[in-house]
Amino acid sequence: MTQHQSQMTRQSGVTLLENMIALVVLSVGLLGLAGLQAYTLRGGSNSQFRLYAMQQAEDMAGRIRANLAEVYVPTAASAYDNVAPVVTPTNGLDCRNYFCSAAALANFDVYQWQVANNALFPGNHNNVIGGYITRAPVTDVGGAPILLSQGVAETRMRFVITMVWDGDMNAATGKAAAASTTCPARTLADLNCYKLVVDL
């Protein structure tokens, strides 16, 4: 083998090695881009769910404001209180076709809201994924209830509307129902929430 042939062999070997290194670097870069795209899509999906949560919370706040007779019921019970997600919401009187009392309208509001929540937020709707509503009197710094006006017995009411959804949509949502009413406290990292406080 001549010196010229030996030099040619060394040069072609180095070129092959360089090509293999370039291929490895390109592969790693493409894998990184694929991971970035997946992360971006997941972030976009989470933003969409946050928008749904805001819309659903505002929707229920509007329904509650439109039914003040049920907000200031003389008894402690209200259809707008202690609401939690359920897999199959129950419906009473259809208030689109019949005249409803304040209580029946509240029940129908909650039913429609839960049906919409189940359609918008995939996952376990058995006291985990969906909407929660709690009601409590508005109090002053000393803890005394704040009345609607002087000489009126009704106390101002505070409604806390909390929306909970599965952030990565992997259906691993075993969080207890009691923890879902507090936002952002959660037992699983992939659960997200949005809370709206309405004082009436």
Disulfide bonds with the S-S distance in Angstrom:
Cys95-Cys100 2.04
Cys183-Cys193 2.10
